[in-house]
Amino acid sequence: MICSSGVGFDPVINGEVLEFDVAGLYDGLFVMSDRSTGSVWTHYDGSALTGPLADAGTRLTTLPLHHKRWSDWLAEHPDTKVLAWEEKYADRYWDTEPGAPGLGQEFLDTIRSLDDRLPENELVFGLALGGESRAYRFNQIDEPTLIQTEINGEALVMVLDPDGPFGVAYQATTNGEIREFQLVQGKLVDSQGNQWDLDGTGEGGSLTWVTGLVTEWYGWAAYHPETQIVDLTAEQ
């Protein structure tokens, strides 16, 4: 989590499970290469940058992945297993703070255009849908906040929590109808009284997850240079 963002992908392409290695940095962000074709992929949107699969416009399928505190995850999944500490790698471990200021020169050297509209390491929730993208600033809220909005014609419901930080977005349509939501005791409740946990699961089925991630501003802006910065103080 050194880069303060996490994204999950389905590694299967054309029926083959690909294996990946770290390939370096591009636009200040980690990229990976697959061992089968040598194609290089981004960790932001799963697109192939170079190699045989890039020529075909191949992209990995993004999977739902929630960025949250360990204590919250453990409360929900008490049997979770964690990678063991390896003493022989002790010199490679260090503490890190998501969103901490400062960007190393090795990162800066790979960024084609640094967007200075926000501090480079500020944490945002990035949301992209159908060619439109937005950045929501965690430092503009001080408690869990529900937002209903529309992006590229799609009605969405979002929850942002600066204490983590945590962010998630879902389609606001259930059973073919756009619903109004409230955040009640950590659950999403629609106008019909239906409830969902913040992972989108509920007794009546699951909400449809929309790709969004917690990330530092410089990376989001590098991959989404036309992104809109949402003023949450005006939306509340």
VOSELUM-787324 format. One record per residue (C-alpha): x, y, z; residue in three letters. Coordinates in steps of 0.25 Angstrom, whole numbers, plus 5000, padded with zeros to 4 digits. Layout:
% residues N
+------+------+------+-----+
!    u !    v !    w !  aa !
+------+------+------+-----+
!    X !    Y !    Z ! ALA !
...
+------+------+------+-----+
//
This chain:
% residues 236
+------+------+------+-----+
!    u !    v !    w !  aa !
+------+------+------+-----+
! 5000 ! 5000 ! 5000 ! MET !
! 5012 ! 5009 ! 4998 ! ILE !
! 5005 ! 5016 ! 4987 ! CYS !
! 4992 ! 5017 ! 4996 ! SER !
! 4983 ! 5010 ! 4985 ! SER !
! 4979 ! 4996 ! 4983 ! GLY !
! 4972 ! 4990 ! 4971 ! VAL !
! 4968 ! 4975 ! 4968 ! GLY !
! 4967 ! 4969 ! 4955 ! PHE !
! 4963 ! 4955 ! 4949 ! ASP !
! 4976 ! 4950 ! 4943 ! PRO !
! 4970 ! 4941 ! 4933 ! VAL !
! 4972 ! 4946 ! 4918 ! ILE !
! 4967 ! 4937 ! 4907 ! ASN !
! 4965 ! 4925 ! 4916 ! GLY !
! 4979 ! 4926 ! 4922 ! GLU !
! 4983 ! 4930 ! 4936 ! VAL !
! 4994 ! 4940 ! 4935 ! LEU !
! 5005 ! 4942 ! 4945 ! GLU !
! 5011 ! 4955 ! 4948 ! PHE !
! 5024 ! 4962 ! 4952 ! ASP !
! 5027 ! 4977 ! 4956 ! VAL !
! 5032 ! 4984 ! 4943 ! ALA !
! 5035 ! 4998 ! 4949 ! GLY !
! 5028 ! 5011 ! 4949 ! LEU !
! 5019 ! 5019 ! 4939 ! TYR !
! 5013 ! 5032 ! 4942 ! ASP !
! 5018 ! 5030 ! 4956 ! GLY !
! 5010 ! 5017 ! 4958 ! LEU !
! 5014 ! 5003 ! 4959 ! PHE !
! 5013 ! 4995 ! 4946 ! VAL !
! 5014 ! 4980 ! 4944 ! MET !
! 5018 ! 4970 ! 4933 ! SER !
! 5012 ! 4956 ! 4930 ! ASP !
! 5021 ! 4944 ! 4929 ! ARG !
! 5014 ! 4938 ! 4917 ! SER !
! 5015 ! 4950 ! 4907 ! THR !
! 5023 ! 4960 ! 4914 ! GLY !
! 5012 ! 4971 ! 4912 ! SER !
! 5013 ! 4982 ! 4922 ! VAL !
! 5000 ! 4986 ! 4929 ! TRP !
! 4996 ! 4997 ! 4938 ! THR !
! 4991 ! 4995 ! 4952 ! HIS !
! 4980 ! 5006 ! 4951 ! TYR !
! 4971 ! 5001 ! 4940 ! ASP !
! 4977 ! 4988 ! 4936 ! GLY !
! 4980 ! 4992 ! 4922 ! SER !
! 4992 ! 4987 ! 4914 ! ALA !
! 5002 ! 4998 ! 4911 ! LEU !
! 5012 ! 4990 ! 4903 ! THR !
! 5014 ! 4977 ! 4897 ! GLY !
! 5006 ! 4967 ! 4889 ! PRO !
! 4993 ! 4969 ! 4897 ! LEU !
! 4994 ! 4984 ! 4896 ! ALA !
! 4993 ! 4983 ! 4881 ! ASP !
! 4980 ! 4976 ! 4883 ! ALA !
! 4975 ! 4986 ! 4893 ! GLY !
! 4973 ! 4976 ! 4904 ! THR !
! 4969 ! 4980 ! 4918 ! ARG !
! 4968 ! 4972 ! 4931 ! LEU !
! 4954 ! 4971 ! 4937 ! THR !
! 4954 ! 4980 ! 4950 ! THR !
! 4948 ! 4973 ! 4962 ! LEU !
! 4942 ! 4979 ! 4975 ! PRO !
! 4953 ! 4982 ! 4985 ! LEU !
! 4950 ! 4991 ! 4997 ! HIS !
! 4961 ! 4999 ! 5003 ! HIS !
! 4958 ! 4999 ! 5019 ! LYS !
! 4965 ! 4999 ! 5032 ! ARG !
! 4970 ! 4985 ! 5037 ! TRP !
! 4962 ! 4986 ! 5050 ! SER !
! 4949 ! 4987 ! 5041 ! ASP !
! 4953 ! 4976 ! 5032 ! TRP !
! 4957 ! 4967 ! 5044 ! LEU !
! 4943 ! 4970 ! 5051 ! ALA !
! 4936 ! 4965 ! 5038 ! GLU !
! 4946 ! 4954 ! 5035 ! HIS !
! 4952 ! 4949 ! 5048 ! PRO !
! 4958 ! 4936 ! 5042 ! ASP !
! 4966 ! 4944 ! 5032 ! THR !
! 4980 ! 4939 ! 5029 ! LYS !
! 4992 ! 4949 ! 5028 ! VAL !
! 5005 ! 4947 ! 5022 ! LEU !
! 5016 ! 4943 ! 5032 ! ALA !
! 5027 ! 4952 ! 5036 ! TRP !
! 5040 ! 4947 ! 5029 ! GLU !
! 5052 ! 4951 ! 5037 ! GLU !
! 5061 ! 4950 ! 5024 ! LYS !
! 5053 ! 4961 ! 5018 ! TYR !
! 5053 ! 4970 ! 5030 ! ALA !
! 5062 ! 4981 ! 5024 ! ASP !
! 5051 ! 4982 ! 5013 ! ARG !
! 5039 ! 4985 ! 5022 ! TYR !
! 5036 ! 4999 ! 5027 ! TRP !
! 5025 ! 5007 ! 5032 ! ASP !
! 5017 ! 5016 ! 5023 ! THR !
! 5005 ! 5025 ! 5024 ! GLU !
! 4995 ! 5026 ! 5012 ! PRO !
! 4995 ! 5040 ! 5007 ! GLY !
! 5008 ! 5045 ! 5014 ! ALA !
! 5014 ! 5057 ! 5007 ! PRO !
! 5026 ! 5056 ! 4998 ! GLY !
! 5028 ! 5049 ! 4985 ! LEU !
! 5042 ! 5042 ! 4982 ! GLY !
! 5050 ! 5047 ! 4970 ! GLN !
! 5049 ! 5033 ! 4964 ! GLU !
! 5034 ! 5035 ! 4963 ! PHE !
! 5034 ! 5049 ! 4958 ! LEU !
! 5043 ! 5045 ! 4947 ! ASP !
! 5033 ! 5036 ! 4941 ! THR !
! 5021 ! 5046 ! 4942 ! ILE !
! 5018 ! 5052 ! 4928 ! ARG !
! 5010 ! 5064 ! 4934 ! SER !
! 5008 ! 5067 ! 4949 ! LEU !
! 4994 ! 5073 ! 4951 ! ASP !
! 4996 ! 5084 ! 4962 ! ASP !
! 4981 ! 5086 ! 4965 ! ARG !
! 4983 ! 5078 ! 4978 ! LEU !
! 4995 ! 5075 ! 4986 ! PRO !
! 5001 ! 5063 ! 4979 ! GLU !
! 4999 ! 5053 ! 4991 ! ASN !
! 4985 ! 5057 ! 4995 ! GLU !
! 4976 ! 5045 ! 4997 ! LEU !
! 4964 ! 5045 ! 4988 ! VAL !
! 4953 ! 5035 ! 4984 ! PHE !
! 4954 ! 5034 ! 4969 ! GLY !
! 4942 ! 5030 ! 4961 ! LEU !
! 4942 ! 5028 ! 4946 ! ALA !
! 4930 ! 5023 ! 4937 ! LEU !
! 4928 ! 5024 ! 4922 ! GLY !
! 4939 ! 5034 ! 4919 ! GLY !
! 4935 ! 5043 ! 4931 ! GLU !
! 4944 ! 5044 ! 4943 ! SER !
! 4943 ! 5051 ! 4957 ! ARG !
! 4952 ! 5052 ! 4969 ! ALA !
! 4945 ! 5054 ! 4983 ! TYR !
! 4954 ! 5060 ! 4994 ! ARG !
! 4954 ! 5053 ! 5007 ! PHE !
! 4959 ! 5065 ! 5015 ! ASN !
! 4946 ! 5072 ! 5012 ! GLN !
! 4938 ! 5063 ! 5021 ! ILE !
! 4940 ! 5059 ! 5035 ! ASP !
! 4930 ! 5047 ! 5037 ! GLU !
! 4924 ! 5036 ! 5028 ! PRO !
! 4916 ! 5043 ! 5017 ! THR !
! 4906 ! 5038 ! 5007 ! LEU !
! 4906 ! 5044 ! 4993 ! ILE !
! 4895 ! 5042 ! 4982 ! GLN !
! 4900 ! 5047 ! 4969 ! THR !
! 4900 ! 5044 ! 4954 ! GLU !
! 4912 ! 5041 ! 4945 ! ILE !
! 4911 ! 5039 ! 4930 ! ASN !
! 4896 ! 5037 ! 4931 ! GLY !
! 4897 ! 5027 ! 4942 ! GLU !
! 4890 ! 5029 ! 4956 ! ALA !
! 4900 ! 5025 ! 4967 ! LEU !
! 4900 ! 5025 ! 4982 ! VAL !
! 4914 ! 5026 ! 4989 ! MET !
! 4919 ! 5026 ! 5003 ! VAL !
! 4932 ! 5033 ! 5007 ! LEU !
! 4939 ! 5032 ! 5021 ! ASP !
! 4951 ! 5040 ! 5024 ! PRO !
! 4955 ! 5031 ! 5036 ! ASP !
! 4962 ! 5020 ! 5028 ! GLY !
! 4960 ! 5025 ! 5018 ! PRO !
! 4949 ! 5017 ! 5011 ! PHE !
! 4941 ! 5020 ! 4999 ! GLY !
! 4931 ! 5011 ! 4991 ! VAL !
! 4921 ! 5014 ! 4979 ! ALA !
! 4909 ! 5006 ! 4974 ! TYR !
! 4898 ! 5008 ! 4964 ! GLN !
! 4886 ! 5014 ! 4971 ! ALA !
! 4876 ! 5006 ! 4963 ! THR !
! 4870 ! 4994 ! 4969 ! THR !
! 4859 ! 4985 ! 4962 ! ASN !
! 4859 ! 4995 ! 4951 ! GLY !
! 4856 ! 5007 ! 4959 ! GLU !
! 4865 ! 5019 ! 4964 ! ILE !
! 4865 ! 5019 ! 4979 ! ARG !
! 4868 ! 5029 ! 4989 ! GLU !
! 4877 ! 5025 ! 5000 ! PHE !
! 4881 ! 5028 ! 5014 ! GLN !
! 4893 ! 5024 ! 5023 ! LEU !
! 4887 ! 5018 ! 5035 ! VAL !
! 4897 ! 5012 ! 5046 ! GLN !
! 4907 ! 5008 ! 5036 ! GLY !
! 4897 ! 5002 ! 5026 ! LYS !
! 4891 ! 5007 ! 5013 ! LEU !
! 4876 ! 5008 ! 5014 ! VAL !
! 4867 ! 5011 ! 5002 ! ASP !
! 4854 ! 5018 ! 5001 ! SER !
! 4847 ! 5004 ! 5002 ! GLN !
! 4854 ! 5000 ! 5015 ! GLY !
! 4863 ! 4991 ! 5008 ! ASN !
! 4877 ! 4990 ! 5015 ! GLN !
! 4891 ! 4987 ! 5010 ! TRP !
! 4904 ! 4986 ! 5016 ! ASP !
! 4915 ! 4995 ! 5011 ! LEU !
! 4921 ! 4983 ! 5003 ! ASP !
! 4908 ! 4984 ! 4995 ! GLY !
! 4901 ! 4971 ! 5000 ! THR !
! 4887 ! 4970 ! 5006 ! GLY !
! 4875 ! 4961 ! 5008 ! GLU !
! 4869 ! 4965 ! 4995 ! GLY !
! 4882 ! 4963 ! 4987 ! GLY !
! 4894 ! 4971 ! 4984 ! SER !
! 4896 ! 4985 ! 4979 ! LEU !
! 4904 ! 4987 ! 4966 ! THR !
! 4918 ! 4991 ! 4969 ! TRP !
! 4924 ! 5003 ! 4961 ! VAL !
! 4939 ! 5004 ! 4959 ! THR !
! 4945 ! 5014 ! 4969 ! GLY !
! 4958 ! 5014 ! 4977 ! LEU !
! 4965 ! 5022 ! 4988 ! VAL !
! 4977 ! 5028 ! 4983 ! THR !
! 4987 ! 5039 ! 4983 ! GLU !
! 4984 ! 5051 ! 4975 ! TRP !
! 4996 ! 5051 ! 4966 ! TYR !
! 4993 ! 5037 ! 4961 ! GLY !
! 4978 ! 5039 ! 4958 ! TRP !
! 4981 ! 5052 ! 4951 ! ALA !
! 4992 ! 5045 ! 4942 ! ALA !
! 4983 ! 5035 ! 4937 ! TYR !
! 4970 ! 5044 ! 4937 ! HIS !
! 4976 ! 5058 ! 4933 ! PRO !
! 4962 ! 5063 ! 4930 ! GLU !
! 4956 ! 5059 ! 4944 ! THR !
! 4946 ! 5068 ! 4951 ! GLN !
! 4950 ! 5071 ! 4965 ! ILE !
! 4937 ! 5071 ! 4973 ! VAL !
! 4934 ! 5081 ! 4984 ! ASP !
! 4928 ! 5073 ! 4995 ! LEU !
! 4926 ! 5086 ! 5004 ! THR !
! 4916 ! 5090 ! 4993 ! ALA !
! 4909 ! 5077 ! 4992 ! GLU !
! 4906 ! 5076 ! 5007 ! GLN !
+------+------+------+-----+
//
